[in-house]
């Protein structure tokens, strides 16, 4: 039974990043390419379709006899070596088993047959598990190619324009081609992922993206690959979706050294078969790499959450300011409405000056008297206002008497209480102001009516 590190790691979409070669990043503008100026660059159908982040899994050896002999030799080295011909062969078998479990070393078992090389891909290696990676969903026509640089993201971003110019020179410096950067992402171990695509313009003015497979095939040429390594590129790959046939082939054929039972169980445990695909994790190095990638993605998500939190806080401040302005405009509208009403009252008084009281005016007067009585009634608004004022005075009095007692209130709750009381106080003040204005308007109307009565009485007398 194969050793398992635990639950498979899910959602890690980054490809494996090998050790960086000795090439340096240098200055992008000073890199010389091996492509001659007179050579024509063509993105014709490539003979090498390239690989994606999961492409290495499709290149499993298909030589059945060789694999069969290798498996037989491995089994002989682990169970029945005949190297010494005595009881030491049993000790050698245990030593070979230990090397096979660890995934390193050579297994000697016969004087006439070369020893077996134990690698981490051998079926008996215990340090392997199965995880899941996101399947890319980009089309080949999108032309996205990933370049892994052995440099920090800050260095890449500061020299991004030089990077574009250098890649353009590597492509032959053709003026009909333009290199564009789709995105830049930080990877563990001070590496950076740069996603690029190339746009080709035709003489008639139309343009199209160079397919990802064609661009990758060009980058994989020996002279071009050397030039990219001089820029600090450690790995290049296409970012294209897998065809249904490729997915079927990958799922049906377990990778080298992975037990078919574990592979079948991994397919059953896939949390999202439409987006995730099982991939082998062999050795602690691969587990550490996926852990670093997961930690990197967690930091990026946390950074994004912090940005969203700041945006929400700013929006909440703007909302509070807007609500305050709306309340202010409402009060202003109310004041302007009362002022307009006062102007209309004065205008109506002047317009009806010298005329007898009409029926609708008499009805209005009755309604105003009713409103006045309601305002002055003890159980109505005036009484309630007096009751609230009395409660406030009593609270102030008890607060002064019990000043020696100390109570601690939560700062947020205290702020809410102050805000609530402030709103109540503003509402009371506004209501009192409205009542005073209404009383003055009523007095003014009564005064105008009395003057009209006196004038008419003097005329009729």
RODO-2510 file (C-alpha; in nm, 4 decimals, decimal comma):
residues 461
     n   res          X          Y          Z
     1     x     0,0000     0,0000     0,0000
     2     x     0,1435     0,3385    -0,0995
     3     x     0,2238     0,5965     0,1655
     4     x    -0,0179     0,8891     0,1705
     5     x     0,0583     1,2306     0,3175
     6     x    -0,3042     1,2887     0,4139
     7     x    -0,5957     1,4571     0,2414
     8     x    -0,5093     1,5632    -0,1149
     9     x    -0,4340     1,9277    -0,1571
    10     x    -0,7072     2,0898    -0,3616
    11     x    -0,7182     2,3920    -0,5850
    12     x    -0,3458     2,4384    -0,6506
    13     x    -0,3250     2,5343    -1,0145
    14     x     0,0375     2,6341    -1,0517
    15     x     0,2682     2,4126    -1,2517
    16     x     0,5800     2,2587    -1,1112
    17     x     0,8708     2,4967    -1,1036
    18     x     1,2131     2,3371    -1,1528
    19     x     1,5393     2,4733    -1,0281
    20     x     1,6564     2,7823    -1,2100
    21     x     1,9502     2,7567    -1,4507
    22     x     2,2581     2,9703    -1,4281
    23     x     2,1150     3,2347    -1,6640
    24     x     2,0801     3,5851    -1,5260
    25     x     1,8059     3,8406    -1,5649
    26     x     2,0472     4,1152    -1,6683
    27     x     1,9182     4,4087    -1,8635
    28     x     1,6472     4,3199    -2,1093
    29     x     1,7732     4,5644    -2,3695
    30     x     2,1277     4,4229    -2,3791
    31     x     2,0356     4,0621    -2,4588
    32     x     2,1554     3,9398    -2,7979
    33     x     1,9556     3,6796    -2,9861
    34     x     2,0745     3,4116    -3,2223
    35     x     1,7987     3,4824    -3,4731
    36     x     1,9330     3,6547    -3,7809
    37     x     1,7685     3,9693    -3,9042
    38     x     1,7010     3,8264    -4,2452
    39     x     1,5155     3,5156    -4,1269
    40     x     1,1415     3,5285    -4,1617
    41     x     0,9430     3,4361    -3,8508
    42     x     0,6401     3,2215    -3,9238
    43     x     0,3763     3,0850    -3,6895
    44     x     0,2867     2,7925    -3,9136
    45     x     0,1448     2,4724    -3,7697
    46     x     0,4139     2,3475    -3,5304
    47     x     0,5530     1,9996    -3,5326
    48     x     0,5806     2,0096    -3,1547
    49     x     0,2541     2,1031    -2,9919
    50     x     0,4243     2,1792    -2,6614
    51     x     0,3085     2,0907    -2,3157
    52     x     0,0819     2,2441    -2,0597
    53     x     0,1035     2,2333    -1,6820
    54     x    -0,0295     1,8789    -1,6975
    55     x     0,1298     1,7791    -2,0264
    56     x     0,4160     1,5884    -1,8723
    57     x     0,1701     1,3271    -1,7539
    58     x     0,0862     1,2250    -2,1107
    59     x     0,4437     1,1356    -2,2025
    60     x     0,4524     0,8050    -2,0169
    61     x     0,6676     0,5278    -2,1752
    62     x     0,4747     0,2754    -2,3795
    63     x     0,7421     0,0052    -2,4184
    64     x     0,5623    -0,2824    -2,2477
    65     x     0,8466    -0,5388    -2,2621
    66     x     1,0972    -0,2992    -2,1089
    67     x     0,8547    -0,2094    -1,8333
    68     x     0,7828    -0,5760    -1,7718
    69     x     1,1537    -0,6614    -1,7409
    70     x     1,2076    -0,3628    -1,5139
    71     x     0,9222    -0,4726    -1,2890
    72     x     1,0546    -0,8311    -1,2775
    73     x     1,4069    -0,7146    -1,1908
    74     x     1,2676    -0,4854    -0,9217
    75     x     1,0643    -0,7668    -0,7717
    76     x     1,3712    -0,9946    -0,7754
    77     x     1,5828    -0,7305    -0,6031
    78     x     1,3200    -0,6854    -0,3319
    79     x     1,2294    -1,0474    -0,2682
    80     x     1,4915    -1,2975    -0,3912
    81     x     1,8343    -1,1566    -0,4756
    82     x     2,0958    -1,4200    -0,5742
    83     x     2,4050    -1,2064    -0,5565
    84     x     2,5960    -1,3808    -0,2753
    85     x     2,4292    -1,7202    -0,2558
    86     x     2,3996    -1,7345     0,1236
    87     x     2,2001    -1,5830     0,4106
    88     x     2,3359    -1,2384     0,3258
    89     x     2,0992    -1,2253     0,0272
    90     x     1,8093    -1,1962     0,2743
    91     x     1,9767    -0,8956     0,4369
    92     x     2,0393    -0,7491     0,0908
    93     x     1,6697    -0,7978     0,0056
    94     x     1,5699    -0,5974     0,3143
    95     x     1,8187    -0,3265     0,2216
    96     x     1,6762    -0,3119    -0,1308
    97     x     1,3248    -0,2871     0,0127
    98     x     1,4325     0,0056     0,2299
    99     x     1,5854     0,1818    -0,0725
   100     x     1,2719     0,1178    -0,2796
   101     x     1,0479     0,2540    -0,0030
   102     x     1,2666     0,5642     0,0259
   103     x     1,2917     0,6068    -0,3522
   104     x     1,6676     0,6306    -0,3980
   105     x     1,9689     0,4051    -0,4456
   106     x     2,0541     0,0931    -0,6486
   107     x     1,9227    -0,2578    -0,5954
   108     x     2,1808    -0,5337    -0,6577
   109     x     2,0289    -0,8800    -0,7020
   110     x     2,2279    -1,0758    -0,9678
   111     x     2,5901    -1,0855    -1,0809
   112     x     2,4936    -1,1091    -1,4475
   113     x     2,2218    -0,8353    -1,4519
   114     x     2,2787    -0,4631    -1,3848
   115     x     2,1330    -0,3281    -1,0623
   116     x     1,7907    -0,1684    -1,0482
   117     x     1,7781     0,2107    -1,0032
   118     x     1,5285     0,3016    -0,7332
   119     x     1,3624     0,6385    -0,7971
   120     x     1,0649     0,8040    -0,6362
   121     x     0,8588     0,6978    -0,9370
   122     x     0,8988     0,3260    -0,8606
   123     x     0,5752     0,1521    -0,7506
   124     x     0,7114     0,0677    -0,4042
   125     x     0,8053     0,4227    -0,3028
   126     x     0,6053     0,5190     0,0051
   127     x     0,6467     0,8963    -0,0189
   128     x     0,3784     0,9771    -0,2736
   129     x     0,0192     1,0909    -0,2756
   130     x    -0,2404     1,2335    -0,5139
   131     x    -0,3574     1,5933    -0,5144
   132     x    -0,5723     1,8047    -0,7458
   133     x    -0,4935     2,0894    -0,9827
   134     x    -0,7224     2,3296    -1,1652
   135     x    -0,7641     2,2604    -1,5342
   136     x    -0,6999     2,5678    -1,7507
   137     x    -1,0017     2,6930    -1,9425
   138     x    -0,8286     2,9100    -2,2027
   139     x    -0,8590     2,8318    -2,5715
   140     x    -0,5583     2,7756    -2,7957
   141     x    -0,6723     3,0813    -2,9928
   142     x    -0,6207     3,2971    -2,6835
   143     x    -0,2469     3,2485    -2,7341
   144     x    -0,1529     3,2540    -2,3653
   145     x     0,1973     3,1292    -2,2847
   146     x     0,3416     3,1240    -1,9317
   147     x     0,7028     3,2216    -1,8690
   148     x     0,8497     3,1480    -1,5240
   149     x     1,1265     3,3943    -1,4295
   150     x     1,3754     3,3318    -1,1537
   151     x     1,3285     3,6877    -1,0289
   152     x     1,1052     3,8718    -0,7846
   153     x     0,7804     4,0281    -0,8979
   154     x     0,9041     4,3787    -0,8158
   155     x     1,2006     4,3353    -1,0513
   156     x     0,9762     4,2082    -1,3283
   157     x     0,7261     4,4918    -1,2936
   158     x     0,9959     4,7601    -1,2803
   159     x     1,1479     4,6286    -1,6064
   160     x     0,8297     4,5108    -1,7749
   161     x     0,8753     4,7300    -2,0821
   162     x     1,2303     4,6029    -2,1293
   163     x     1,0956     4,2484    -2,0954
   164     x     0,8458     4,3105    -2,3759
   165     x     1,1135     4,4577    -2,6003
   166     x     1,3515     4,1677    -2,5342
   167     x     1,0884     3,9036    -2,6105
   168     x     1,0016     4,0971    -2,9271
   169     x     1,3674     4,0829    -3,0332
   170     x     1,3725     3,7085    -2,9647
   171     x     1,0725     3,6751    -3,1959
   172     x     1,2765     3,8336    -3,4731
   173     x     1,1881     4,1994    -3,4221
   174     x     0,9091     4,1768    -3,6802
   175     x     0,7104     4,5016    -3,6838
   176     x     0,3868     4,3132    -3,7532
   177     x     0,4165     4,1390    -3,4159
   178     x     0,3461     4,2937    -3,0782
   179     x     0,4082     4,1294    -2,7407
   180     x     0,1520     4,1889    -2,4645
   181     x     0,1538     4,0957    -2,0962
   182     x    -0,1680     3,9336    -1,9762
   183     x    -0,0717     3,9136    -1,6082
   184     x     0,2093     3,8929    -1,3543
   185     x     0,1905     3,6751    -1,0429
   186     x     0,4301     3,6044    -0,7576
   187     x     0,5461     3,2465    -0,7046
   188     x     0,7343     3,0923    -0,4101
   189     x     1,1134     3,1011    -0,3884
   190     x     1,1338     3,4536    -0,5373
   191     x     1,0016     3,3446    -0,8746
   192     x     0,7469     3,5207    -1,0934
   193     x     0,4936     3,3965    -1,3458
   194     x     0,4399     3,6175    -1,6513
   195     x     0,1590     3,5374    -1,8946
   196     x     0,2089     3,6818    -2,2428
   197     x     0,0427     3,6685    -2,5841
   198     x     0,1516     3,7885    -2,9273
   199     x    -0,0703     3,9792    -3,1715
   200     x     0,0075     3,9553    -3,5420
   201     x    -0,1175     4,2356    -3,7703
   202     x    -0,1787     4,1651    -4,1371
   203     x    -0,1189     4,4221    -4,4191
   204     x    -0,4939     4,4723    -4,4679
   205     x    -0,5264     4,6087    -4,1114
   206     x    -0,6751     4,3046    -3,9383
   207     x    -0,5053     4,1430    -3,6414
   208     x    -0,5168     3,8083    -3,4635
   209     x    -0,3519     3,6411    -3,1712
   210     x    -0,0857     3,3834    -3,2414
   211     x    -0,2014     3,0462    -3,1085
   212     x    -0,0479     2,9266    -2,7851
   213     x     0,0857     2,6036    -2,9353
   214     x     0,2597     2,7872    -3,2201
   215     x     0,4182     3,0417    -2,9855
   216     x     0,5279     2,7696    -2,7437
   217     x     0,6787     2,5624    -3,0251
   218     x     0,8824     2,8653    -3,1303
   219     x     1,0024     2,9221    -2,7734
   220     x     1,1105     2,5564    -2,7495
   221     x     1,3574     2,5888    -3,0357
   222     x     1,7133     2,5460    -2,9108
   223     x     1,8430     2,8945    -2,9986
   224     x     1,5246     3,0678    -2,8809
   225     x     1,5220     2,8706    -2,5567
   226     x     1,8826     2,9735    -2,4900
   227     x     1,7920     3,3401    -2,5421
   228     x     1,5000     3,3075    -2,2998
   229     x     1,7261     3,1484    -2,0403
   230     x     1,9568     3,4493    -2,0704
   231     x     1,6552     3,6601    -1,9679
   232     x     1,6089     3,4422    -1,6598
   233     x     1,3278     3,2193    -1,7928
   234     x     1,3381     2,8814    -1,6189
   235     x     1,0210     2,7312    -1,7635
   236     x     0,7704     2,7996    -2,0401
   237     x     0,4341     2,6345    -2,0953
   238     x     0,1060     2,6895    -2,2736
   239     x    -0,2089     2,7780    -2,0841
   240     x    -0,4704     2,5930    -2,2841
   241     x    -0,7560     2,3695    -2,1854
   242     x    -0,7293     1,9941    -2,2176
   243     x    -0,9336     1,8196    -2,4835
   244     x    -1,1837     1,5521    -2,3754
   245     x    -0,9549     1,2879    -2,5291
   246     x    -0,6567     1,4121    -2,3273
   247     x    -0,8589     1,4159    -2,0058
   248     x    -0,9859     1,0644    -2,0740
   249     x    -0,6347     0,9385    -2,1472
   250     x    -0,4980     1,1022    -1,8334
   251     x    -0,7678     0,9568    -1,6084
   252     x    -0,7524     0,6080    -1,7556
   253     x    -0,3736     0,5705    -1,7315
   254     x    -0,2249     0,6088    -1,3819
   255     x     0,1068     0,8006    -1,3760
   256     x     0,4307     0,6087    -1,3370
   257     x     0,4747     0,4709    -0,9879
   258     x     0,1172     0,5427    -0,8725
   259     x    -0,0896     0,2477    -0,7599
   260     x    -0,3980     0,2046    -0,9838
   261     x    -0,6163     0,1577    -0,6770
   262     x    -0,5018     0,4907    -0,5313
   263     x    -0,5544     0,6558    -0,8706
   264     x    -0,9092     0,5208    -0,8959
   265     x    -0,9845     0,6387    -0,5421
   266     x    -0,8466     0,9828    -0,6276
   267     x    -1,0878     1,0043    -0,9221
   268     x    -1,3766     0,9101    -0,6938
   269     x    -1,2736     1,1678    -0,4280
   270     x    -1,2397     1,4521    -0,6823
   271     x    -1,4422     1,7404    -0,5281
   272     x    -1,5097     1,9030    -0,8677
   273     x    -1,4423     1,6776    -1,1695
   274     x    -1,5425     1,9580    -1,4080
   275     x    -1,2654     2,1904    -1,2872
   276     x    -1,0091     1,9767    -1,1029
   277     x    -0,7965     1,6860    -1,2197
   278     x    -0,5885     1,4488    -1,0040
   279     x    -0,2110     1,4837    -1,0234
   280     x     0,0589     1,2812    -0,8446
   281     x     0,2668     1,4295    -0,5637
   282     x     0,5946     1,2414    -0,5315
   283     x     0,8394     1,3164    -0,2542
   284     x     0,8629     1,5816     0,0122
   285     x     0,9928     1,8369    -0,2377
   286     x     0,6692     1,8307    -0,4342
   287     x     0,4649     1,8460    -0,1151
   288     x     0,6693     2,1446     0,0016
   289     x     0,6216     2,3152    -0,3351
   290     x     0,2448     2,2764    -0,3218
   291     x     0,2453     2,3970     0,0387
   292     x     0,4365     2,7098    -0,0639
   293     x     0,2005     2,7721    -0,3543
   294     x    -0,0995     2,7302    -0,1254
   295     x     0,0530     2,9695     0,1274
   296     x     0,1232     3,2192    -0,1502
   297     x    -0,2360     3,2015    -0,2733
   298     x    -0,3630     3,2404     0,0829
   299     x    -0,1575     3,5588     0,1218
   300     x    -0,2916     3,6935    -0,2063
   301     x    -0,6480     3,6170    -0,1001
   302     x    -0,5885     3,7850     0,2362
   303     x    -0,4473     4,0913     0,0602
   304     x    -0,7534     4,1048    -0,1621
   305     x    -0,9811     4,0674     0,1406
   306     x    -0,7994     4,3561     0,3113
   307     x    -0,8528     4,5734     0,0033
   308     x    -1,2215     4,4792    -0,0057
   309     x    -1,2509     4,5546     0,3664
   310     x    -1,0995     4,8992     0,3145
   311     x    -1,3384     4,9635     0,0270
   312     x    -1,6339     4,8584     0,2435
   313     x    -1,5194     5,0902     0,5245
   314     x    -1,4884     5,3777     0,2794
   315     x    -1,8339     5,3047     0,1389
   316     x    -1,9782     5,2957     0,4899
   317     x    -1,8262     5,6366     0,5615
   318     x    -1,9700     5,7708     0,2378
   319     x    -2,3068     5,6209     0,3263
   320     x    -2,3036     5,7873     0,6684
   321     x    -2,2116     6,1203     0,5110
   322     x    -2,4821     6,0817     0,2495
   323     x    -2,7464     5,9982     0,5105
   324     x    -2,6468     6,3049     0,7110
   325     x    -2,6740     6,5227     0,4007
   326     x    -3,0131     6,3728     0,3179
   327     x    -3,1377     6,4512     0,6698
   328     x    -2,9996     6,8035     0,6396
   329     x    -3,1716     6,8552     0,3061
   330     x    -3,4970     6,7223     0,4498
   331     x    -3,4827     6,9758     0,7319
   332     x    -3,3996     7,2491     0,4852
   333     x    -3,6900     7,1430     0,2673
   334     x    -3,9198     7,1545     0,5673
   335     x    -3,8019     7,5067     0,6550
   336     x    -3,8464     7,6247     0,2991
   337     x    -4,1928     7,4695     0,2915
   338     x    -4,2930     7,6654     0,6039
   339     x    -4,1477     7,9851     0,4611
   340     x    -4,3373     7,9290     0,1419
   341     x    -4,6502     7,8662     0,3439
   342     x    -4,6011     8,1947     0,5295
   343     x    -4,5620     8,3814     0,2025
   344     x    -4,8776     8,2189     0,0658
   345     x    -5,0644     8,3114     0,3824
   346     x    -4,9646     8,6765     0,3584
   347     x    -5,0444     8,6835    -0,0098
   348     x    -5,3835     8,5256     0,0542
   349     x    -5,4575     8,7763     0,3282
   350     x    -5,3816     9,0662     0,0978
   351     x    -5,5818     8,9116    -0,1849
   352     x    -5,8896     8,8560     0,0323
   353     x    -5,8639     9,1901     0,2073
   354     x    -6,2035     9,3670     0,1982
   355     x    -6,4033     9,0527     0,1184
   356     x    -6,6435     8,8761     0,3480
   357     x    -6,5475     8,5432     0,5025
   358     x    -6,6386     8,2635     0,2694
   359     x    -6,7629     7,9188     0,3598
   360     x    -6,4384     7,7388     0,2855
   361     x    -6,2470     7,9948     0,4922
   362     x    -6,4819     7,9409     0,7815
   363     x    -6,4274     7,5664     0,7485
   364     x    -6,0523     7,6221     0,7448
   365     x    -6,0791     7,8303     1,0582
   366     x    -6,2639     7,5484     1,2323
   367     x    -5,9925     7,3042     1,1298
   368     x    -5,7209     7,5368     1,2604
   369     x    -5,9012     7,5685     1,5918
   370     x    -5,9218     7,1918     1,6134
   371     x    -5,5469     7,1593     1,5458
   372     x    -5,4773     7,4233     1,8103
   373     x    -5,6836     7,2346     2,0649
   374     x    -5,5048     6,9096     1,9837
   375     x    -5,1679     7,0758     2,0288
   376     x    -5,2677     7,2265     2,3625
   377     x    -5,4373     6,9091     2,4917
   378     x    -5,2492     6,7548     2,7882
   379     x    -5,2507     6,4057     2,6377
   380     x    -5,1408     6,5161     2,2930
   381     x    -4,8104     6,6418     2,1532
   382     x    -4,7502     6,9207     2,3998
   383     x    -4,8085     6,6941     2,6955
   384     x    -4,5773     6,4304     2,5564
   385     x    -4,3069     6,6863     2,4953
   386     x    -4,3372     6,8080     2,8515
   387     x    -4,3195     6,4488     2,9752
   388     x    -4,0017     6,3837     2,7774
   389     x    -3,8448     6,7027     2,9061
   390     x    -3,9333     6,6031     3,2614
   391     x    -3,7726     6,2614     3,2151
   392     x    -3,4576     6,4219     3,0811
   393     x    -3,4408     6,6574     3,3797
   394     x    -3,4946     6,3675     3,6190
   395     x    -3,2187     6,1702     3,4536
   396     x    -2,9848     6,4661     3,4831
   397     x    -3,0837     6,5036     3,8480
   398     x    -3,0244     6,1381     3,9320
   399     x    -2,6979     6,1528     3,7405
   400     x    -2,5830     6,4416     3,9576
   401     x    -2,6932     6,2678     4,2795
   402     x    -2,5206     5,9399     4,1893
   403     x    -2,2092     6,1030     4,0555
   404     x    -2,0019     5,9059     4,3011
   405     x    -2,1088     5,5739     4,1417
   406     x    -1,9137     5,4776     3,8336
   407     x    -2,0428     5,2626     3,5537
   408     x    -1,8498     5,1517     3,2514
   409     x    -2,0319     5,1303     2,9199
   410     x    -1,8933     4,9809     2,6017
   411     x    -1,7553     5,2514     2,3732
   412     x    -1,9601     5,1406     2,0716
   413     x    -2,2794     5,1181     2,2790
   414     x    -2,2120     5,4592     2,4328
   415     x    -2,1620     5,6080     2,0880
   416     x    -2,4913     5,4576     1,9708
   417     x    -2,6727     5,5945     2,2783
   418     x    -2,5298     5,9411     2,2208
   419     x    -2,6271     5,9279     1,8570
   420     x    -2,9805     5,8152     1,9475
   421     x    -3,0243     6,0864     2,2105
   422     x    -2,8841     6,3451     1,9730
   423     x    -3,1353     6,2456     1,7099
   424     x    -3,4155     6,2609     1,9666
   425     x    -3,3012     6,6045     2,0796
   426     x    -3,2845     6,7300     1,7217
   427     x    -3,6278     6,5852     1,6527
   428     x    -3,7728     6,7526     1,9635
   429     x    -3,6128     7,0839     1,8760
   430     x    -3,7396     7,0597     1,5221
   431     x    -4,0911     6,9705     1,6427
   432     x    -4,0934     7,2589     1,8912
   433     x    -3,9793     7,4958     1,6173
   434     x    -4,2605     7,3742     1,3893
   435     x    -4,5172     7,4194     1,6672
   436     x    -4,3921     7,7722     1,7370
   437     x    -4,4048     7,8614     1,3693
   438     x    -4,7553     7,7184     1,3416
   439     x    -4,8678     7,9160     1,6472
   440     x    -4,7283     8,2338     1,4978
   441     x    -4,9020     8,1587     1,1690
   442     x    -5,2313     8,0976     1,3497
   443     x    -5,1946     8,4210     1,5468
   444     x    -5,1186     8,6058     1,2270
   445     x    -5,4259     8,4562     1,0604
   446     x    -5,6438     8,5442     1,3622
   447     x    -5,5046     8,8970     1,3637
   448     x    -5,5812     8,9337     0,9949
   449     x    -5,9300     8,7995     1,0381
   450     x    -5,9970     9,0342     1,3308
   451     x    -5,8806     9,3332     1,1291
   452     x    -6,1089     9,2347     0,8410
   453     x    -6,4014     9,2023     1,0827
   454     x    -6,3349     9,5492     1,2286
   455     x    -6,3033     9,7022     0,8849
   456     x    -6,6259     9,5462     0,7651
   457     x    -6,7998     9,6467     1,0878
   458     x    -6,6927    10,0084     1,0405
   459     x    -6,8144    10,0081     0,6823
   460     x    -7,1542     9,8617     0,7641
   461     x    -7,2015    10,0947     1,0599
***
